[in-house]
Amino acid sequence: MRDLTDESLTEQLSRERLLDMEARLAPVRRQAFAVLALALIAAGPWLGFEFLVPLFVALACFAIADRRLRRSPRPELWAAVAWALAPLIIAVSAALTGAADSPALMWLALPVTTLGARFEPRGVRLGVGYTIVLLLAVTVGLDYETVIAQPAELIFPFALIIAMAILGGAAVQSEREHRRVAVIDPLTGLLNRSAFAQRLGELQHQIDQGAESSLGFLMADVDHFKQINDEHGHPVGDAVLRDVAYAMRSELRAFDLVYRLGGEEFAILLPGADLEKTREIAERLRAAVAGSSTGGVSVTMSFGAGAISGSDVRLAQLYAQADAALYEAKRGGRNRVAPAFAR
């Protein structure tokens, strides 16, 4: 049970962290592009201005990828595509400005500094390997004679790429550990209320920026949880919450997000789901919980289901309406799903 829960949690944390980091990197990336453009313009009289074209192509591609990333249920794929463009464009610029003699070769270390902030260790290794392949292509592949005559033209950028990956990895590891402690519910291993509030803020910001998307929203509550605690004790109540968390997580898609808001209350975000799909998933979760038991204690859950689509919505209102639907489900007899509204 723990293996599946930890794997799902890792995916959730990685996705939450990626979306947060992309939002933070976007304005900084524009500033970095501006610095590079100024440097290329200043060197233009000596190197030529044609290498500015790849830079502006990269900027346009980043803008497209950013928009796709915010709307996609698999944002890590778009993040990978966007990141891979940066060293590729730098390699092209280096090829246009002297290959192994190009001063732009050192710039290949710049994208490596953001690898750890975006991706898990396997992604970092792939990114570093990809960057080194580009370095070899521009130097050994295009200008073998210069590399043989002046090996430092390859050794120095190669060492810089590896060093930046090592230094960046140490800082990122510390940030990951602190983030995990801050956003994880220690009992169930799910994301907590703080992570939920942060994610809602990020989603609302994306909507306010004009991003159109569909989002399913579930509020869920363990039925008669106080009675379980009173009759069987808090250790059994804690076990019930852990098993409920596992049952829900096992039924959800990899990119669905589950949060424990406190006590026996949970929230689930379902990217790309309309109201019909949201209700379908809620019924599946309800049945999964009702079909399990903890130490002989039967457990059921009630759900309030809502969904949004478009770019003119307020998530706080959806939250309130899904919460109201949850209480309607409990008033209606519990162990059921009650809909909120669809837009």
N, C-alpha and C positions, 0 to 999 in steps of 0.2 A: 504493500500500500504506500509506504513512504517514498519508494523510488518514483512512482508515477506522480505523486504530489510534488516532490522536489523538482522533477523534470518540468512539469507544467508551470510551477512557480518560477523557475529559472527563465522559461520562455516569457512569462508575463513581465518579470522584472527587466529582462533584456529589451522587450518592446517598449515598456514605459520609459526606460532610460534612453533608448534611441530617439523616441519622439521628443523627449525633453531636450536632449542634446542637440538635435537638429534645429529646434526652435532657437536655441541659444547660439548655435554656430552660424545661422543664416546671415545676421547682420555683420558678424565678425568676418565671415567669408567675403562679403562684399568689400569690406575695408581692405582685406588682404589682396583681393584682385585689383583694387585701386592702386595700392602700393606697387604691385608687380607691373601694372600698366604704365605707371609713371617712370619706373626704372627702365622699361623697354623703350619708352618714348625718348627718355634722356640718352639712351645708348643708340638710338636710331641712326644718327648721322654716321656712325661707325659700322653698325651691324645691319642696317636696313630696317624698314618698318613692316615688312611683310609678315613677320612673326606675331604681329598684333592680332592678325585674323584668328588664329587658333584660340587666343585668349578670350576674345569676344564670343566665339562659338561656344567655348566652355561655359561662359557666364550665362548664355541663353539656355544651354542644356541643363545647367543647375537650376535655373528658374522653373523649367518644365518638370524636372524631377521632383523639386520641392512640392509643387502643386499635386503631382501624382501621389507622392508619399503621404501627404495629409489625408488623402481620400482612400488609400488602399488598405485592405485588411492585412496585407503583407508589406508593411512599410520598409522592412529590412532589405527587401529586394531592390526597391527604388533607391534606398540609401547606398547600397553597394554599387549600383549603376552610376549614381552621381559621384561617389567617391572615386571610382575607377577612371572617370573622365579626367580628373585633376592630374595625376601623374602622366596619363597619356598625352594630354595637351602640353605639359612641360617637356616631355620627351620629343614631341614634334617640334616645339620651339627650339630645343637644343639642337635637333638635327638641322634646322634652318639657320642656325647661328654658329656653326663650326663643329658640330658633332662632338668628338672627344675633346676638342679645344673650347667648347662652348662654356661660358660662365654660367649658363642656365642649368647645367648639370646638378649643381649643388641644390637647386630648388626642388629636386626630386625628394629631398628629405622633408619638405613642408607637409605634403599630404600624410606622410607617415605619422606626424605628431598627433593627428586626429583619429587615427585608427582605433586605438584603445578606448577612446571616448565613445565610439559608435558601436563597436563590434566585440564579440566574445573572442577569447584567445585564438580559436581556430581561424576566425576571420582576420585577426591581426596577422597571423602567420601567412595566410594566403595573400594578404595585402602587401606585406613586406616582400614575399617571393615575387609577386607581380611587378613591384617597383624595381626590383633587382633585374628581372628579365628585361624591362624597358631600358634600364641603364646599360646592360650588356648589348642590347640591340643598337643603341645609339653610338656606343663607343666601339666595342669589338666588331659589331656587325657592319657599321658604316665607316669606321676609321681605324682599322686594325693597325696600320703602320704607325699612327701616332701613339696608340696604346703601347706598342712594343718599344717605341723610342722613349716614351715618357709614361711609365706605368702609374705614376702618381695621378695622372688624369682620370684613371679608373679607381685606384685605391682610395683616394680621399673621399669622393662622393659615396663609394660603397661603404666605407667605415662610418660616414656621417649618417647614412640611412639606418644602419644597424644600431648606432648609438642612440639616435632619436627614438627608435622603437623601444629600446631598453629603458631609457629615462621616462618616456611616456607611460610605459607599462607599470612602473613602480607607483607613479602618482595616481593612475587610474585604479589600481588595485585597492589603494587606501580609500578612494572615493566610493568604490563599489561596496566595500565592507560597511562604511558609514551609512550609505543609502539603504542597504539591506536592513540594518538595525532600525532605521528611522521609519520604514514603510511596511514592515512585516509584522503581522499579528503573531505573537509567539505561541499561542495555543494551537491555532489551526494551520499556521504557515501561509495563510492567504495575505494578500495586500490589505492594509488597514484603512481607517477613515481618512488619515492624512493623505495617503496615496490617492484615495478616491476624490478628495477635494481638489488635489493638484491636477488629476486627470480631467475632471469636469472643467476646471479653469482653462486647461490647454484646448479642450474640444470647443469650448465657447469662443475662445480667441480665434480658432480656425474658422468657425462659423462666421464670426464678426468680420473676418478678412475676406469673406465671400466664398469660402469653400462649401460646396454642396455635397451632402452625403446622407446616407440613411443610418440610423442608430436605433437599435432595440435596447430597452431599459427595463430591468426587472428589480423589484423590491421583494425580498423574501424574508419569512419569519418562521422559526420553529414553533409548531403548535404546542400549547400547554407546557412550555419549557419550565416555567416556575414550578409547576406541579411535578415535573420530572426531578428537579432539584430537591423539592421538599420530600418526595417519597423515596428517592433512591440516593440522595446525597450529591454534593457538588462534584466529586470525582467522576461519577457516572454522567452527570451533566456535561462535564468537560469532554468526556469520551464521545458523547452524542454529538457535540459540536465538531469535533475532529472528524467523525465518521460522516457527518452531513457534508462537511467541506469536501471530503474526498469523493463522496458520491456525486456531488455537483460537478466538481472539476473533471471527473472521469467521463461525464456525458457531454462536456462542452468542446467546442472547436479550439484549436491551439491558440487562435488569436482572440478568443473571448476573454473578458477580464472579470474576475470575481473578487469581491472585497467583503471583509467582515467589518461592519460599521460599529459593532459593539453588542455585547449581550448575545442574543440569538438572532440578530438582524443582519441580513446580507444584501448586497447590491451586485447586480451583474450587468455589464455593458456588452452589447452584441453588435459589433460593427457590421454594417451592410444589411442588417435585418429589418424588414418592415414589420408591421404589427402582427400579421398572420404568422410570419416566421418566428417572431418573438413569443407568441402564444404557444406555438408548436414546441419550441425549446423549453418553455416553462412547464408544459405538460410532461415533457420527457424528464425534466428534473424532479418534478413532483412525484412521478411514478417511481423514479430511481430511489428517492428517499423513502417513500412509503413501502418499497419492497425490501428494505433493509431493517436491521435492528441492532441495538447495541446492548450486549449483556442481557438479552431477553426483553429489552425495553423497545417497544414499537414506537416509531417516530413518523410524524407527518409534517408537511410544510405548506404554507399558504403563499401565493404569489400575486403581486400586482404588476401588470404588464403594460408598457407603453412603447411608443416608437415615434420617431421624427424623420422628416426628410426635407430637403431644401436648404436654404441659407438664411431664413428669417425666423429663427426659433430661439427660445430661451431655455437652456437646460435646467435652470432652477425651477421653472414652471413644470417641466416634464417630471422632474424629481418629485415635486409636490403631488402631482396628479398620480404618478405610479404609487406613491406612498398611500394616497387616499384609496386607490384601487386595492392595495394590500389589505387595508382595514375593512374594505367592503367584502373581500374574500373571507376574512375571519368572521365578520358578522354573518356571512352567508352559510356558515357551518364548518369553515376551515378545510384543509386538505383540498384546495381548489385554486384555480387561476381566475383572476378578475381582470378585465381589460380596462385601460385608462382611455386613451384617445389616439387617433392616428392623424398625421398631417402629410 
